[in-house]
Amino acid sequence: MLRRHDEKCRDVRAEKVVIFNSRYAVRSESGEAKSDPLYSELSRADFVIRTEDEALRERFEAIKKAIAGRLERE
């Protein structure tokens, strides 16, 4: 399928692709995660949480509080 959509992949012939996550992944030396610089708009805390999962709801509520706290400081 990839060969049909990308000319650079016309010679790719793979029957099986195996991907695995490793807890031994190499981390960057800086220790800082890079963020996408293309998003300059600020987050808003007025989103609606639509889930029945209580653990997930608590995580989103924490995110809302963090966003709201940042907005109050600015």
C-alpha angles and dihedrals in degrees: 000000000000091000090062094054104039124044091203090062098052092113096046112117115175127160096182135019119195122194127179135175117230129202085212094067116148111252126210117260094235092060090215122121114231117234129205107264092201093080110076099155118105125245120251127216097211098092122127119239110218108183138110092206105104095200091052091046090054091051092051091046089054090051091050091051092049091051093046091049091052091049091052091054093052 
